[in-house]
Amino acid sequence: MKILIIGSGAREYSIALSLLNDIRLSQLYFCPGNGATNELGENIDIKGNDEIVAFCINNNISLVIIGPEAPLISGLSNKLRENNIRVFGPSKEAAMLEGSKIFMKNILKKYNINTARFISGNNKDELYQFIDNLNDQKVVLKADGLCAGKGVIIANKDEAKDILDDMLSGISFGEAGKNVVIEECLNGFELSIFAICDGDDFIILPSAQDHKRLLDDDIGPNTGGMGAYSPTPLCSDKLLNDIKQEIIKPTLDALKEEGAEFSGVLFCGIMVVDNKPYVLEFNVRFGDPECEVILPLLKTPLLDIINASIDKKIKNFKYEILDKSCVGVVVASKNYPFKTSPKEEIKYSKVNFLSNQLSHISFAGVSNIDGKLYANGGRVFVAVGIGDNIIEAKQNAYQLIENISFQDMQFRSDIANKALK
């Protein structure tokens, strides 16, 4: 079968790696892909939903997997389904869970699903008053629209109003920030939980924990994610069951009630406070870099899981997870996340160590020039280590980084330390 993967990051690269050894796969395409994905399949340079649909029809594409959020929110999955093309990803209506934080918070409020106390909109006086009345000195400000994972600011109360002014004026996040959500700051620990859904039922993939801050010890600015590990010992069986019953199931039921049945990956960003789970955010696709550490743990073929979701067969679907751990360390360019960086050639000291049973690279921000890979800027690649436990997996990930480098690269040295304390 021919499969088209939409996207260009390490997430899409990792999805491809999970599919490559499936004997059912005859051809893999990426739209647009990156400088390394063309070694796994064929990159195609087409833009627009109609053009993608036409490509699928003309090339007999059997399945489209949509990686990033923007094509989902633009309605690509709707267009594909209208043309009887199998697609893994929620509808435009369901994707509003990520497309609008105000929409998401209002769903949670309407259906009594655990989340932080909040206010939303653009009425400056009401937003100021909410900030003034918060008991905690920390305030969470979120742009309503898409900001590539960077539209969340945690601030002190005395600086929150200035930040809010910049958001409402469009200085900080453009149109995406002209409506906001302001929340109380929950104090606990975060989890990333991924549910594969078919509209009615769901299964849970291994739990993960992301590291959003740029620098060690969770300091510095928020990023799209500097690393992740899976599974996390912080997620007990009881806690996971509470997340299923108190968050995921009622959310799927709520969306169906609202006429936005959810099929695909529901990524639940959870804050655990006194052993109780609260929704921080929903994403409507695999997280990045969590995807890179979850997919290597699947024993059941990814394609079987995707087909069960599309065919509404999740309820009786049996799947297996490897008894392993996985750690992924994001390696970013010099100026990330503030501005672009110059291209730098990626060099290797031990090429034979770059892909084996214990580790591999998932490439993201890279270009291919005359057969050599160059770091384009942003998040360049994820070094993925696999082991019998978190310690082994972490060692394998960081050993991999010792053998691949480019000028002025940066990465955190403490990914997965929370699991080891």
DOKE-376057 format. One line per 5 residues: number of its first residue (from 0); their letters; for each residue x, y, z of N, C-alpha, C. Coordinates in steps of 0.2 Angstrom, whole numbers. Example, Ala and Ser with C-alpha at 12.3 -4.5 7.8 and 13.67 -1.06 7.14 Angstrom:
# residues 2
0> as> 66 -28 39 62 -22 39 66 -16 39 ~ 64 -11 35 68 -5 36 64 0 39;
END
This chain:
# residues 421
0> mkili> 4 -6 0 0 0 0 4 6 0 ~ 2 12 -3 5 18 -3 3 23 3 ~ 7 25 6 5 30 12 8 37 11 ~ 5 42 13 7 49 12 7 51 20 ~ 13 54 22 13 57 28 14 64 28;
5> igsga> 9 68 31 9 75 30 13 78 36 ~ 18 82 34 22 85 40 30 85 38 ~ 34 88 42 41 89 40 46 88 46 ~ 43 86 52 47 86 58 49 79 60 ~ 52 79 66 55 72 69 49 68 71;
10> reysi> 43 71 72 37 66 73 36 62 67 ~ 35 66 61 34 62 55 39 57 53 ~ 46 59 54 51 55 53 50 48 57 ~ 48 49 64 47 43 68 41 39 66 ~ 36 42 64 30 38 61 33 34 55;
15> alsll> 37 37 51 39 33 45 44 27 47 ~ 48 28 52 52 23 55 48 17 57 ~ 42 19 60 38 13 63 34 10 57 ~ 34 13 52 30 9 46 35 6 41 ~ 41 7 41 46 5 36 46 -2 35;
20> ndirl> 46 -6 41 47 -13 40 41 -17 40 ~ 35 -14 39 29 -17 38 28 -19 30 ~ 27 -26 30 27 -29 23 21 -26 19 ~ 16 -23 22 11 -20 18 13 -14 14 ~ 18 -11 16 20 -4 14 24 -5 7;
25> sqlyf> 21 -2 2 25 -2 -5 28 4 -6 ~ 25 10 -4 28 16 -6 27 21 0 ~ 31 26 2 30 31 7 32 37 4 ~ 27 42 5 28 49 3 27 54 9 ~ 31 59 8 31 65 13 29 71 10;
30> cpgng> 24 75 13 22 81 11 23 86 17 ~ 28 91 17 33 91 12 39 87 14 ~ 40 84 20 46 81 22 51 86 24 ~ 57 83 25 63 87 27 69 84 23 ~ 75 86 24 81 84 21 83 77 22;
35> atnel> 80 74 27 82 67 29 76 62 27 ~ 70 64 26 65 60 25 65 57 18 ~ 69 60 13 69 57 7 73 51 6 ~ 77 49 12 80 43 12 76 37 14 ~ 70 39 17 65 34 19 59 33 14;
40> genid> 58 39 10 53 38 5 54 44 0 ~ 49 47 -3 49 52 -8 46 58 -5 ~ 49 64 -5 46 70 -3 43 73 -9 ~ 37 76 -8 33 79 -13 31 87 -11 ~ 32 91 -15 31 98 -14 25 101 -17;
45> ikgnd> 19 100 -13 13 102 -15 10 106 -9 ~ 6 111 -11 2 115 -6 -5 115 -7 ~ -9 116 -1 -16 116 -2 -20 110 -1 ~ -25 110 2 -29 103 3 -31 100 -3 ~ -34 104 -8 -36 102 -14 -31 98 -18;
50> eivaf> -25 101 -18 -19 98 -22 -17 92 -19 ~ -17 91 -12 -16 85 -9 -21 80 -10 ~ -27 81 -10 -32 77 -12 -31 74 -19 ~ -29 79 -24 -28 77 -31 -22 72 -31 ~ -17 73 -28 -11 69 -28 -13 62 -25;
55> cinnn> -17 62 -20 -19 55 -17 -23 51 -22 ~ -27 55 -26 -32 51 -31 -27 49 -37 ~ -23 53 -39 -19 52 -45 -14 46 -44 ~ -12 46 -37 -6 41 -36 -9 35 -32 ~ -15 34 -31 -18 28 -28 -16 28 -21;
60> islvi> -16 33 -17 -13 33 -10 -19 29 -6 ~ -16 24 -2 -21 20 2 -22 23 9 ~ -18 27 11 -19 30 18 -15 37 19 ~ -18 42 22 -14 48 23 -14 49 31 ~ -8 50 34 -7 51 41 -5 58 42;
65> igpea> -9 62 45 -8 69 46 -4 70 53 ~ 2 73 52 6 74 58 5 80 62 ~ 5 86 59 4 92 63 -3 95 63 ~ -4 100 68 -11 102 69 -14 106 64 ~ -9 111 60 -12 115 56 -16 112 50;
70> plisg> -14 107 47 -18 104 41 -25 101 44 ~ -25 99 50 -31 96 53 -36 102 54 ~ -33 107 57 -38 113 59 -40 116 52 ~ -36 116 47 -39 118 40 -44 114 37 ~ -45 108 39 -50 103 36 -47 98 31;
75> lsnkl> -41 97 31 -38 92 27 -41 85 27 ~ -42 83 33 -45 76 34 -52 76 32 ~ -56 82 33 -63 82 30 -63 81 22 ~ -58 85 19 -58 84 12 -56 77 9 ~ -51 74 13 -49 67 11 -55 62 12;
80> renni> -59 63 17 -64 58 19 -70 59 13 ~ -71 66 11 -76 67 6 -74 64 0 ~ -68 62 -1 -66 59 -8 -64 52 -6 ~ -67 49 -1 -66 42 1 -58 40 1 ~ -54 44 4 -47 43 5 -46 41 13;
85> rvfgp> -44 36 14 -43 34 21 -38 39 25 ~ -40 41 30 -35 46 34 -35 45 41 ~ -29 46 44 -29 46 51 -28 53 54 ~ -33 55 57 -33 62 60 -40 64 61 ~ -42 68 66 -48 71 67 -51 76 62;
90> skeaa> -57 77 62 -60 82 58 -59 89 60 ~ -60 94 56 -59 101 57 -63 103 63 ~ -69 100 64 -73 102 70 -70 99 76 ~ -68 93 76 -65 90 82 -58 93 84 ~ -54 95 78 -48 98 79 -48 105 83;
95> mlegs> -54 108 83 -54 114 87 -52 114 94 ~ -52 107 97 -49 106 103 -42 109 104 ~ -38 109 99 -32 112 99 -32 119 95 ~ -36 120 90 -36 126 87 -38 132 91 ~ -42 131 96 -44 137 100 -44 134 107;
100> kifmk> -40 138 111 -40 136 118 -46 138 122 ~ -49 143 119 -56 145 122 -61 140 121 ~ -61 137 115 -66 132 113 -65 126 118 ~ -58 124 119 -57 118 123 -59 120 130 ~ -57 125 133 -59 127 140 -67 127 141;
105> nilkk> -70 129 136 -77 130 137 -81 123 136 ~ -78 118 132 -80 111 132 -79 108 139 ~ -73 109 142 -71 107 149 -76 109 154 ~ -78 116 154 -82 119 159 -89 116 158 ~ -92 116 152 -98 114 150 -100 107 153;
110> ynint> -95 102 152 -96 95 154 -92 93 160 ~ -90 98 164 -88 97 171 -82 92 171 ~ -77 94 166 -71 90 166 -65 94 169 ~ -61 90 173 -56 94 178 -52 98 174 ~ -51 105 176 -46 109 173 -45 115 178;
115> arfis> -40 119 176 -39 125 181 -45 130 180 ~ -46 134 185 -51 140 185 -48 145 180 ~ -53 148 176 -50 152 170 -55 157 169 ~ -53 162 164 -57 167 161 -54 167 154 ~ -59 169 149 -56 170 142 -59 176 139;
120> gnnkd> -56 178 133 -59 183 129 -54 188 128 ~ -56 195 127 -52 200 126 -54 207 130 ~ -59 206 134 -61 212 138 -55 213 144 ~ -51 218 143 -46 219 147 -48 220 154 ~ -53 224 156 -55 225 162 -57 219 166;
125> elyqf> -60 214 163 -62 208 166 -56 204 167 ~ -52 204 162 -46 200 163 -41 202 168 ~ -40 209 169 -37 212 174 -39 210 181 ~ -46 210 182 -49 209 188 -48 201 190 ~ -48 197 185 -47 190 186 -40 189 189;
130> idnln> -35 192 186 -28 192 188 -28 195 196 ~ -31 200 197 -31 203 204 -33 198 209 ~ -38 195 207 -42 190 212 -39 184 213 ~ -34 182 209 -30 175 210 -26 175 217 ~ -27 170 220 -23 169 227 -16 168 226;
135> dqkvv> -14 164 220 -7 163 219 -4 168 216 ~ 3 169 217 7 174 213 8 173 206 ~ 7 166 204 9 164 197 2 165 193 ~ 3 167 187 -3 167 182 -1 164 176 ~ -6 160 173 -4 157 166 -8 161 161;
140> lkadg> -5 163 156 -8 166 150 -7 162 144 ~ -13 161 140 -12 157 134 -16 161 128 ~ -12 161 123 -15 163 117 -20 158 114 ~ -26 161 112 -31 157 110 -29 152 104 ~ -26 155 99 -24 151 93 -18 148 93;
145> lcagk> -16 145 87 -10 141 86 -4 145 87 ~ 1 143 91 8 147 91 14 142 91 ~ 13 136 88 18 131 87 21 129 94 ~ 16 128 99 18 126 105 21 131 110 ~ 21 137 108 25 142 112 20 148 114;
150> gviia> 13 147 114 9 152 116 6 152 123 ~ 11 149 127 9 149 135 14 152 138 ~ 12 157 143 17 161 147 15 160 154 ~ 20 158 158 18 158 166 22 164 169 ~ 18 169 172 21 175 174 19 176 181;
155> nkdea> 23 181 184 21 184 191 15 189 190 ~ 11 189 195 5 194 194 7 201 193 ~ 13 203 195 15 210 194 17 211 187 ~ 19 206 183 21 207 176 15 204 171 ~ 10 201 174 5 198 170 1 203 165;
160> kdild> 0 208 168 -4 213 165 -1 216 159 ~ 6 217 159 10 220 154 10 215 148 ~ 11 208 150 11 203 145 5 202 142 ~ -1 203 146 -8 203 143 -9 208 138 ~ -6 214 139 -7 220 135 -4 218 128;
165> dmlsg> 2 215 128 6 214 122 2 208 118 ~ -1 204 122 -4 198 118 -11 201 115 ~ -15 205 118 -21 208 116 -19 213 110 ~ -14 216 110 -12 221 105 -9 217 98 ~ -8 211 99 -5 207 93 3 207 93;
170> isfge> 6 211 98 13 211 98 16 204 99 ~ 14 200 104 17 194 106 16 188 101 ~ 9 187 99 8 181 95 3 183 89 ~ 3 189 87 -1 191 81 -8 190 83 ~ -12 188 78 -19 186 78 -21 181 83;
175> agknv> -16 176 84 -18 171 89 -18 173 96 ~ -15 178 98 -15 181 104 -20 186 106 ~ -24 188 101 -29 194 102 -35 192 106 ~ -36 185 107 -40 182 112 -36 178 116 ~ -38 178 123 -33 174 127 -37 170 132;
180> vieec> -34 165 135 -36 162 141 -31 163 147 ~ -34 165 153 -30 166 159 -32 161 164 ~ -27 158 167 -29 152 171 -25 153 178 ~ -28 150 183 -24 150 189 -18 145 188 ~ -13 145 191 -7 141 190 -8 135 195;
185> lngfe> -8 129 192 -9 123 196 -2 121 197 ~ -1 118 203 6 116 206 6 108 207 ~ 9 105 203 10 98 203 15 95 198 ~ 14 90 195 18 87 189 14 86 183 ~ 18 86 178 14 86 171 15 79 168;
190> lsifa> 10 76 165 10 70 161 8 71 154 ~ 10 67 149 8 67 142 4 60 141 ~ -2 60 140 -6 54 139 -9 54 132 ~ -8 49 128 -10 48 121 -15 43 121 ~ -21 45 118 -27 40 117 -28 40 110;
195> icdgd> -28 33 107 -30 32 100 -38 31 100 ~ -41 35 97 -48 35 97 -52 34 91 ~ -58 31 91 -62 30 85 -69 33 85 ~ -69 38 90 -76 41 90 -79 39 96 ~ -79 33 98 -83 30 103 -78 27 109;
200> dfiil> -73 24 107 -69 20 111 -62 22 110 ~ -57 20 115 -50 22 114 -46 17 118 ~ -39 17 116 -34 14 119 -29 19 121 ~ -25 17 126 -20 22 129 -13 19 127 ~ -9 23 124 -2 22 123 2 23 129;
205> psaqd> 9 21 129 13 22 135 13 29 137 ~ 13 30 144 13 37 146 20 40 145 ~ 20 47 145 27 50 144 27 57 148 ~ 33 60 148 34 66 151 38 70 147 ~ 36 76 145 39 81 141 43 86 145;
210> hkrll> 48 89 142 52 94 145 52 100 141 ~ 48 105 143 46 111 139 52 117 139 ~ 55 117 145 59 123 146 66 122 142 ~ 69 127 140 75 127 136 81 124 139 ~ 82 125 146 88 124 150 87 118 155;
215> dddig> 92 116 157 92 111 163 88 114 169 ~ 85 109 173 82 111 179 75 115 177 ~ 73 114 171 67 118 169 67 125 170 ~ 72 128 168 73 135 168 73 138 161 ~ 72 144 160 73 147 153 66 147 150;
220> pntgg> 65 149 143 59 150 140 56 144 138 ~ 49 144 137 46 138 135 48 137 127 ~ 48 130 126 49 128 119 44 123 116 ~ 45 121 110 41 116 108 42 109 111 ~ 47 109 115 49 102 119 56 101 118;
225> mgays> 60 100 123 67 99 123 69 91 124 ~ 64 87 125 65 80 126 60 77 130 ~ 59 70 130 54 67 133 56 60 135 ~ 53 56 139 54 49 140 48 45 141 ~ 48 39 141 42 35 141 44 27 143;
230> ptplc> 40 24 147 35 26 151 37 30 157 ~ 33 34 160 35 37 166 32 34 173 ~ 36 33 178 34 30 184 30 34 188 ~ 29 40 186 25 45 189 17 44 188 ~ 16 40 183 9 38 181 7 31 184;
235> sdkll> 4 31 190 2 25 193 -4 22 189 ~ -6 16 190 -12 12 187 -18 16 189 ~ -19 18 196 -25 22 198 -25 28 195 ~ -20 32 194 -20 38 191 -22 38 184 ~ -19 33 180 -21 32 173 -28 30 172;
240> ndikq> -31 26 177 -38 25 176 -42 31 178 ~ -40 35 182 -44 41 184 -44 46 177 ~ -38 46 174 -37 50 168 -42 47 162 ~ -43 41 162 -47 38 157 -54 39 159 ~ -56 39 165 -63 39 167 -66 46 168;
245> eiikp> -61 51 170 -63 58 172 -61 63 166 ~ -57 61 162 -55 66 157 -56 63 150 ~ -53 57 148 -54 55 141 -61 53 139 ~ -64 49 142 -70 46 141 -75 52 140 ~ -76 56 146 -81 62 145 -79 67 140;
250> tldal> -73 67 138 -71 72 132 -74 69 126 ~ -73 63 125 -75 60 118 -83 60 118 ~ -86 59 124 -93 59 124 -96 66 123 ~ -92 71 125 -94 78 125 -93 80 117 ~ -88 78 114 -87 80 107 -92 77 103;
255> keega> -94 71 104 -99 68 100 -106 71 101 ~ -107 73 107 -113 77 109 -113 84 105 ~ -107 87 104 -107 93 101 -107 92 93 ~ -107 86 91 -107 85 83 -100 85 80 ~ -95 84 85 -88 84 82 -84 77 85;
260> efsgv> -87 72 82 -84 65 84 -77 65 83 ~ -73 62 88 -66 63 88 -63 56 86 ~ -59 56 80 -56 50 78 -49 51 76 ~ -44 48 80 -37 50 79 -33 49 85 ~ -28 54 86 -24 54 92 -26 60 96;
265> lfcgi> -29 58 102 -30 64 107 -25 64 112 ~ -21 69 112 -15 70 117 -18 75 122 ~ -17 72 128 -20 75 134 -14 77 138 ~ -13 84 139 -8 87 143 -11 88 150 ~ -8 84 155 -11 83 161 -7 86 167;
270> mvvdn> -10 90 171 -6 92 178 -9 88 183 ~ -5 85 187 -7 81 193 -6 84 199 ~ -12 86 203 -11 90 209 -15 86 214 ~ -11 84 219 -13 80 225 -16 73 222 ~ -13 70 217 -15 64 214 -22 65 210;
275> kpyvl> -24 71 209 -30 72 205 -28 75 198 ~ -30 72 192 -28 74 186 -32 80 183 ~ -29 85 181 -32 91 178 -30 92 170 ~ -34 94 166 -32 95 159 -29 102 159 ~ -22 102 156 -19 108 155 -20 110 147;
280> efnvr> -20 105 143 -22 106 136 -23 100 132 ~ -27 101 127 -27 95 122 -24 97 116 ~ -20 92 113 -18 92 106 -22 87 102 ~ -22 87 96 -26 83 92 -22 79 87 ~ -16 77 89 -11 73 85 -5 71 90;
285> fgdpe> -1 67 88 5 65 92 9 71 94 ~ 11 71 100 15 76 102 22 75 100 ~ 26 81 100 33 81 97 37 84 103 ~ 41 81 107 45 75 105 42 68 108 ~ 36 68 111 34 62 114 33 56 109;
290> cevil> 30 58 103 29 53 98 36 49 97 ~ 41 52 97 48 49 96 50 44 101 ~ 47 45 107 49 40 112 43 35 114 ~ 37 36 111 32 31 112 32 26 106 ~ 32 28 100 32 23 95 37 18 95;
295> pllkt> 43 19 97 48 13 98 46 8 103 ~ 41 9 107 39 5 112 33 0 110 ~ 31 1 104 25 -3 101 27 -9 99 ~ 24 -15 101 26 -21 98 21 -23 93 ~ 14 -21 94 9 -21 89 11 -16 83;
300> plldi> 10 -18 77 12 -14 71 8 -7 72 ~ 11 -1 71 7 5 71 2 5 66 ~ 3 2 60 -2 2 55 -9 -2 57 ~ -8 -7 61 -14 -10 64 -18 -6 69 ~ -14 -2 73 -17 3 77 -21 8 73;
305> inasi> -18 11 68 -21 16 64 -27 13 61 ~ -27 7 58 -33 4 55 -39 3 59 ~ -37 1 66 -42 0 70 -46 7 72 ~ -42 12 72 -45 19 74 -50 21 68 ~ -47 20 62 -51 22 56 -57 18 55;
310> dkkik> -57 11 56 -62 7 55 -67 6 61 ~ -66 10 66 -70 10 72 -70 3 76 ~ -64 0 76 -63 -7 79 -59 -6 86 ~ -58 -1 89 -54 0 95 -57 -4 100 ~ -63 -4 101 -66 -8 107 -64 -14 108;
315> nfkye> -63 -19 104 -60 -25 105 -53 -26 102 ~ -50 -21 101 -43 -21 98 -38 -23 104 ~ -34 -28 102 -29 -31 107 -22 -28 104 ~ -18 -25 109 -12 -23 107 -6 -24 112 ~ 0 -24 110 5 -26 115 11 -20 115;
320> ildks> 14 -19 121 19 -14 121 25 -18 124 ~ 31 -16 121 37 -19 123 39 -17 130 ~ 42 -22 134 44 -20 141 51 -17 141 ~ 51 -11 138 57 -7 137 55 1 139 ~ 61 5 140 60 12 141 63 15 135;
325> cvgvv> 61 22 134 64 26 129 65 33 131 ~ 71 36 129 72 43 131 74 46 124 ~ 71 52 123 73 56 117 75 63 119 ~ 81 65 117 84 71 118 84 76 112 ~ 81 81 112 81 86 107 87 90 106;
330> vaskn> 90 90 100 96 94 99 94 100 94 ~ 95 106 97 92 112 93 98 116 91 ~ 97 121 87 102 126 84 103 131 89 ~ 108 135 88 111 140 93 105 145 95 ~ 101 148 91 97 153 93 90 151 94;
335> ypfkt> 88 144 95 82 142 96 80 143 104 ~ 74 146 106 68 147 102 67 154 100 ~ 72 158 100 71 165 99 71 167 92 ~ 76 165 88 76 167 81 80 162 76 ~ 80 163 70 83 158 66 91 158 67;
340> spkee> 94 152 65 101 151 65 104 150 58 ~ 110 151 57 113 149 51 114 142 50 ~ 114 140 43 115 133 42 121 130 44 ~ 121 124 47 128 121 49 128 114 47 ~ 134 112 44 134 105 42 134 100 48;
345> ikysk> 130 95 48 130 89 53 135 84 52 ~ 139 83 57 145 78 56 144 73 61 ~ 147 67 59 147 61 62 154 58 64 ~ 154 56 70 161 52 72 160 45 71 ~ 155 42 73 154 35 72 147 34 68;
350> vnfls> 147 33 62 141 32 58 138 26 60 ~ 141 21 61 138 14 62 134 14 69 ~ 135 19 73 131 20 79 125 23 79 ~ 124 26 73 118 31 72 111 27 72 ~ 111 21 70 105 17 70 106 10 71;
355> nqlsh> 104 8 77 104 1 79 98 -1 84 ~ 98 -6 87 93 -8 91 92 -4 97 ~ 98 -1 99 98 3 105 96 11 104 ~ 97 13 98 97 20 97 96 22 90 ~ 93 28 89 92 31 82 91 38 82;
360> isfag> 92 41 76 91 48 76 84 49 72 ~ 80 54 75 74 56 71 75 63 69 ~ 76 65 62 78 71 60 72 76 59 ~ 73 82 60 68 87 59 70 93 55 ~ 73 98 58 75 104 55 82 103 51;
365> vsnid> 82 99 45 88 98 42 86 99 34 ~ 91 101 30 91 101 23 97 97 20 ~ 96 94 14 101 90 11 104 94 5 ~ 110 96 6 114 99 1 120 95 -2 ~ 119 93 -8 125 89 -11 126 83 -7;
370> gklya> 121 80 -5 121 73 -1 124 74 6 ~ 124 80 9 126 81 16 120 85 19 ~ 119 83 26 114 86 30 116 92 33 ~ 112 97 33 114 103 37 108 105 41 ~ 110 107 47 105 110 52 102 116 49;
375> nggrv> 95 116 49 92 122 46 90 127 52 ~ 91 125 58 88 130 63 83 126 67 ~ 81 129 72 75 127 76 77 120 80 ~ 73 116 80 74 109 83 77 105 77 ~ 83 102 78 86 99 72 85 92 72;
380> fvavg> 86 88 77 85 81 77 83 79 85 ~ 81 73 85 80 70 92 84 64 92 ~ 88 63 97 92 57 99 88 53 103 ~ 87 47 100 82 42 104 86 36 106 ~ 86 35 113 89 29 116 84 24 119;
385> igdni> 85 18 118 80 13 120 84 8 125 ~ 81 6 130 84 1 135 79 -2 139 ~ 82 -7 143 78 -11 148 75 -7 153 ~ 78 -1 154 75 4 160 77 11 157 ~ 75 16 161 76 23 160 83 24 160;
390> ieakq> 87 22 164 94 23 165 98 21 158 ~ 97 15 156 100 12 150 98 17 144 ~ 91 18 144 89 22 138 92 29 138 ~ 93 32 144 96 39 144 103 38 142 ~ 106 33 144 114 32 142 114 32 135;
395> nayql> 110 28 132 110 26 124 109 33 120 ~ 104 37 123 102 43 119 108 48 120 ~ 111 49 125 117 54 126 123 51 123 ~ 124 45 123 130 42 119 129 43 112 ~ 123 43 109 122 45 102 124 52 101;
400> ienis> 122 56 105 124 63 104 131 65 104 ~ 135 60 107 142 61 107 145 60 100 ~ 141 56 96 143 54 89 140 58 83 ~ 137 63 85 134 67 80 134 75 82 ~ 136 79 78 136 86 80 136 91 74;
405> fqdmq> 135 97 76 135 103 72 137 109 76 ~ 139 114 73 142 120 76 136 123 80 ~ 138 125 87 134 128 92 127 125 93 ~ 127 118 93 121 115 94 120 115 102 ~ 113 115 104 112 115 111 107 109 113;
410> frsdi> 107 107 119 103 102 121 103 102 129 ~ 98 99 132 98 98 139 101 92 141 ~ 104 92 147 108 86 149 104 82 155 ~ 98 84 156 94 81 162 88 78 160 ~ 87 76 153 81 73 151 80 66 155;
415> ankal> 74 65 158 72 59 161 74 59 168 ~ 78 64 171 80 64 178 74 64 183 ~ 69 66 181 63 66 185 61 59 187 ~ 62 55 182 60 48 183 65 44 187 ~ 71 47 188 76 43 192 77 46 199;
420> k> 73 51 201 74 54 208 70 49 212;
END
